[in-house]
Amino acid sequence: MYIAHEGLNVTENSAVPFPSVFAAFEASVRSGPDKVALVFEDQSLSYRELLQKIENTARHFQLRNIGKGDTVAAFAQNRPELLYSYYAAAKLGAVFVPLNPNLTQSEVQYSFTHSNAKLLFHDDIVADVARSAVPPETLVSMSDLADELPATDISSASVEPDDDFLVIYTSGTTGAPKAIILDHRAQVNCPIALSRMWGVTSSDRTVVALPLGYLYGLSTAAAAVLQAGGAAVILRRFHPRDVLEALVNQNATVFHGVPTMFSMMLEYCEQRDLSFDLSGMRKLICAGAPLSEEMARRFEGKFSKALENYYALTECTPVFGRYFDDTQTLPPGSIGRAAPGAIVKVLRADGSECGIEEDGELLVRAAATMKRYLKNPEMTDASLSDGLFRTGDLVKQDANGFFYITGRIKEIIIRGGANISPSEVEKALIAHPGVQDAAVIGVADRIFGEVPIAIVVRRHGSDVSQEELIAHVETLLSDFKVPRTIFFEAELPQGKTGKTDKKQLKERFEPLLKAS
């Protein structure tokens, strides 16, 4: 077992510095009431003004009979009202359900009904989907939250650290999405751990282009910097130009993204021969999917700023990352060290602990660990072992305490009894100078049971062939890992969180191979 920074106690009954998420936010208000807290388009709010917006939103909630224990959902593109609602729910002791604006009618309907939400707040962009998904009497336009209500007292709720606070629905690549319950303890401790790891302070300005409908954008990016007393710069949605301009024009110091975002930022500048001065950036954090060393190298070469790997899950965060004050060079391929307070085990299939440099399944308890899956005790029991979450990811640790993600148990391709990690093959493909992006999936095979195939996006101006790429991968990997079929696409399909949608790729390309 490896325990990092034991000064942050994350056991179930440990004390937290604030009883609720709202109490933690109030501390930031007291520390700098006139400091800029939130920037959105041409609007800038101080902490004092943001508090007023939150309290006005809480009054709107109360007018609609939302109180302690009630569930309210929000469905919109990124906008300040999502954060007003997040903190208003925290103040009232309500449960908040953020929904990604890219969800379909059936997905919204499922999440709303499954979470027992009483109301769905929505913006104009998703209004048609919202109206088709839930009963009309449960719909409230977010524009209504702009109405100033009389500054009456807000009924104070006794909110405890272990009270349910967030219901987060995963992207659900197979079957119904999972609904993850996080309490106030988790959402107070998570920003503390992130701030200790990344050195986040009141001087930081974080640009948020990730969807606030998911934990990475809502909690890791936005709420963490606000709890530290810094500023959150909210963009409606991701576009490479908008993000790069915001990083420069807003004097940003921190940005969070998934690999696809950074790849698109790089490609946008390369194709147009553009340059952006990112010298003021302190942290460019990449998570959500494996970051290839080739793409990271090219990004740093273009912008003179390194991308930093970060690993977490919706169920458990933060887990691994690079500490801001770590003087030791991050080894190639490493995801970093265990996050503050994280309790980590790497286990063999028989449950025994792995040794140094030995692959095994990662089990972890972190600052923010889920309480349970909503309405699914069987899945909860299967996912937790002695208080640690079973990630399903394969990990190894070196002698210096650095960790490496080596694959995912469910994504492992088994070719004739031999295991192949898709991420390993993807890294080999992307190492070719003619490749922009790549995805590797397993498809059924009559002889070997399953074989890897690759879907590749060429770099602008590249005409690299299948034969060239196969020869390239053969120099890097064992023969059985080399994909013998490669398809070329203009882009890879993205899921709602920005990750490559491998389910869609498998559904599209496996029938082509069967027909050939």
N, C-alpha and C positions, 0 to 999 in steps of 0.2 A: 504494500500500500504506500502511496505517496501523498503526503499532505503538504500543501503549499500555504505559506503565510498564515500560520495558525492564529494570528491576532484577530482575524475575522472569523468569529464563531458562527457557523451556519447550522448548528444542530437544531432540531425541531423546537426545542424549548428554550433556546438561547435568547437573551435580551437583545432588543434592537433599539437604536437611538431614537426612533420615532414610532409611535403606535400605528401610524397610517401613512399612506402616500401623500395625502394632503398636508399632514403635519410636517412632513419632510419638505414639501414645497414652501410652506409658510416660513420655515427657517431661512430659505433662500430670499424670501421677501424681506424678512427682518434684516438680513445681512446687507442687502443693497436694493432698497425699494425703488430708487430712481435709475437703477442700471438697466440697460436694454436686456430684455428677456426673450422677446419673440419678434422675428422679422418675417413678413409675408408680403411679397410684391411691394407696394408703396407704403405699407403699414408697418409701423414699429411700435412695440409696446414695452413699457418699463415693467418691472416686477410688480409695482403697485397697480398699474393699469391692467396687467394680466390677472392679478388677483380679483380685481373688480369684475372682469369679464367672466371669470370662473364662478364667482358668487352670484352673478346675474344668471348664469346658466343653471346653477343649483336651484335658484328660485323658479326658473322655468320647469325644471324637473319636478319640484314640489307641487307646482300648480297642476301638473299632470299626474299627481299621486305616485311619484317615484320616491321611495324612501329606503331605509335600511333593508337589505336583503332582496330588494326588487332588481330585476335585470332590465337593462336598456341597451339597445344596439345602435351602432352608428355606421352608415354606409355612404362613403363619399370619397372623392379625390382628396388629396392632401389639402387641408385648410385649417386655420386656427381653431375653428369650432370643434374639431376632433380632440384637440388638447384641452379646450375648455371643458368638454364633456368628460374626458378622462379624469380630470381633477375634481370636477363637480360630483361625479359618481363616487370618487374616493372620499370626499367631504361628507356625503350623505350616507356612506356605508352601503351604497348600491353596487351591483355587479355590472361591469362594463364589457360589452362585446363589440370590438372593432371588426369591421368587415372590409375586405379588399374591394375596391371599386370595379375590378375586372370580373367579379363573380357573376355567374349567370342567374337567371330567374330561379331555377330549381335549387341552386346552391344557396342563394339568399333565403329562399323559403325553408330549406332544411335547417340552416343555422339559426334562423329566427325562431322556428318552432322547437327545435331540439334544445335550445338554451332557455326556453320559457320566457323570452323577452316580452315585456309589456308594450314597448314602443320601439319604432325604428326611425331614427333621425337620418335624413338623407339630403343630398344636394341636388341641384337641377340636372347635373350631368347624368346621374343614375336614376332620375325620377321615374322614367318609364319602367325600368326593371323593378324598382321598388314597388310601384303600384301593381305590377303583375304578380308580385311574390307574396305580399302580406295583406291582411284585411285593411281597408281604407281607414277605419277608426284607429288603427295603430300607427299610422304614418304622421310624421311631423317634419316639415321642411326646415332645414338648418337655417334658412334665412329668418325664421321666426325667432331664433336665439339672439338676433341683433336688436330686438325690441327691448328697450330699457324698462325694467320693472321697478316699482318703488323699492327703495333700499330698506326693506323690512328685515327683521331678524330671520335667520335661517335656522330651522330646527336642528339642533345639534344631535348627532348620532354618536353613541359610544362605540367607536370603531376599535377593534382589537387587531393585533398583528396577524392572528390566525384566521381572520375573517376572509371569506372568498372575495376576490376583487376582479380578476380578469378571466374571461373565457376566450381562449384563442383557438381558432380553427386552423388546422394545418391545411396545406394545399391539396391533400387527398389524391395522390397519384393513382391509388387503387381503392375502390370501394368508397364508403362514406367517409368524409373527413373526420379526424379525431378532434375532440373538444378538450382542450387542456385547461385545467383550473390552476390559477396562481393566486396566492393570497397577498395581503399587504406586506407581510414579512419579506416575501420574495422580491416584491417590487421596491422595497426600501433597501434591502441588502444588495440587490443587483447593481445599482448605480455606485454604491460604496466600493464594491469589488472592482468595477470597471474603472473608477477614478483612481484607485490605488494601482491598478495595472498600467493604465495609460497616462497617468499623471494629469487627469482632467481637473481643471480649476475654474474659478470664476473668470479667468482671462480668456477662456476658450470660446470660439464661435464654431458651431457645428452646422454644416449644410446638410439638410435632410431631404433627399430625393427618393429614398426608399418609401414604399407605401406605409402609411401610419396604420393601415389595417392589419399589419403583421408586427410581431414583437420586435424584430430587428430594427424597424423604423421607429416604432412607437416608444419602446423602452430603452433599447441599447443606444440609439442615436439621439432621440429628442429628450426623453425624460432624464436620462443620465446627465446630460449637460445642464439641464434646468436644476436638478438636485444639487449640482456642483456650483450653481450660481452663475453659469455662463449664459450664452445666447444661442438659441436655436433658430436657424434660418430655414424656413420651410418653403420648398418648391412644390408646385401642384403635382408634378410628375417628373419622371426622368427623361431628359434629353441631353445628349452629350454637350451640346453647345451651352445650354442653360446652366448645366452644372459647372462647367469650366469657367464661364463668365461669373457665376456666383462665387466660386472659390476665390477669384481675384478681386471682384468688386466689393464683396462683403468682408474682405480681410479675414477669410475663414482660416481656421487652424486645424480642423478635424473634418474628415468626410468618411462615411461608411458606404460600402457598395458590395455587390456580388461581382464575380469575375466578368460576367457579360457586360456589366456597366463599364468597367475599366477598359475592356477590349473595345467597346464602342467609342469611348472617349479617345483612345489611341488611334483607332481607324479613322475617326472623324478628322483628326488633326493631320494624320499622314496623307490622306487622300487630298486634302486641301492645302497642304504645306503650311499649316497654322502653328503658332507657338503661343503658349500661355505661361506666364510666370507664376509657378507654384512654390516659389521659395518661402512664402509665408506659411505653408502647410506644415503642421507638426506631425500629424498622423493621417495616413491614407490607409484605411483598414478594409480588408477584403475577407469576406466570409460567405457562407451559403453553399459553396461548391469548391472543389479543388482548384487552387490557383497554380497554373503551370509556370515552371521556372522560366520558360522561354518568353511568355507574355509579360511576366514580371520584369525580366531583363530589358525587353523592348520598351516597356513603359518608363522604367527608370532612365533608359537612354534618351528617350524623347523629352521627359519632363524634369529630369535630374532629381526625382523624388522616388523613394522606394515604396512599394506596396508591402503592407504587413499582413501576414496571415493571421486569422482569428478563427477559433472554432467554438461553436456553441450549438445548442439545440433549443427549440421552443420549450421542450420539457425541462431543460437544464442549462443554465447560463450564469456566468461565463465559465468556460472550461480550460481552453488553452489560448495563449497569446504571448506577445513579446512585451516585457516590462519596459517602461520608458527609461528606467535608470539601470537597466541591465547592461553592463559593459562588455559582456562576453558576446562575441559574434554569433549570430544565429546560424547554425549549421545548414547546409543546403538541404532543402526538402523538409525541414522541421517546421512544425506548426507553433512552436514555442514551448514555454513552460506551463505547468498547471497554474490556473488563476488563483487569486487570493482566496483562501478558505476552501478551495476545491479538494475533495477527498476522492482519490482516483485509484481504481484497481484495473489491472489488465489480466484477464483470466483465460486459461485454456478451456477447451470444450468440456473437460471433466471437472471444472470449477476450481482447479488449483491455479496459483498465481504464476504468471510468466516471469521469466528471468529477463535480464538486460538484452536488448536487441531481439527479443522474441515476440512475434505477432500474437495478439490475442484480442478478445472482445473487451471493449472499454465499458466499464461501469463507473458511474460518477455521481457524487452529490455536490452541488455547487451552491453559490449564494442564493440563486433563484432556482429552486427545484419544484416541479409540479406537485400539487397535493394529490391529484387524481385525474383520471379521465372522466368527464361528465357522463353519468348514466352508464358507465361501463366498468363495473368492479372487476370483471374477469380480465380485461386488458390491463387494468391498473395492477392487479396482482402479478400478472405475467411480466410486467415491465419493471417492477421494483423488486430488488433483492437486498434485504437487510438495510433498507433505506437508500440504496443506491439505484440509479436508473440504468437499465440495460440499453445501451445506445445502438447496438447492432453494428457498430463500426469497428474495424480492425485497426489496432494501434500497436506501436512499439515504443519503448523508451530507451534512450542511450544512457551511458554511464554518467553523463553530466546533467541529467534531469530534463533533457529536451525530448519532446514527443513528436511522433510522426504518424500521420494517418495513412494507412497502407491499403485500405479498401473498405468495402461495406459488405457484410455477410450476405445480405439479400441480393446484392448486385453481382456477387461473384459469379463468373462464368465458369462452368465445370466442363472442360473439354476432355473427354476420354478419361475422366477421373482426376485430371489435373486442374487446379484452381488458377483462374486468371482474374486479376484486378483490372476492371475497366479504366480506372484512373491512371494506372501505371502505363497502359497502352496509349491513353490520350496524351499523357505527358510526352511520350516518345514521338507521337505524331506532331504535336505542336512545336517540338524542338526543331522541326524542319523549317528553314527560312521561308518556304513558300506557303506555309499553313497559318491561317488566322485563328481557326478554332476547330475542334474535333470532338466527336462523341462516339463512344464505343458501346455497342450493345451485344447481347448474346442472342443468337437465333438457333432454332432447332436444326439438328443435322442427323441424317439417317445413320451415319457411321459413328460419329463421335458424341452423339447426344446433343451437344451444343457447341457452337463455334462463335468466335468474335467477328463482327463486321464493323466497319468504321464509316461514319458520315463526316465529311470534311468540308470546311469552308476555306477556300484559297485566299491568300492575301491579295490585295489589290495589285493587279498587273501580273500575278503569278499564273503559270500554266502547268504547274507540277502535275504529273500523271500518276495513275494508280501504281504502275510498275516502279516509278521512282520512289514513291512513299513506302511501298513494301520493302524495297531494297534498303531504304533508310532505317526502317524499324528493325530489320534483320540485324543491323549492326549494333543495336541497343538492347534487344530482348531475345529471350530464348525462342526457338523456332515455333513452339506450340502456342506462344502468345501473339504471334504476328497475324493480323487480319489479312485474309487473302482476297477479300472483297471490299472495295472502297467506293462509296458513292460521293459525288460532289454536289454540294448545294450552295445557294447564294447566302443562306443563313440557317441557323439552327432554331427550331421552334422553342419558345420559352414558355414555361409555366407561369403561374400568377405571381410567384415570388422572384422571377427573373432567372431561375435555374433552367437548364436545358430539359425539355420535356421528353425524356427517354421512352416513356410509355407511348407517346405519339409516334416517335421514330420506329419503335418496334412494330406498332400496328401498321405502319406504312410500308416498311421495307421487308419484313419477314414474308409477306405474301408474294412479293416480287421474286424472292429466292425460291420459294416453293414452286412457282410457276415456271421457273427457268430450267 
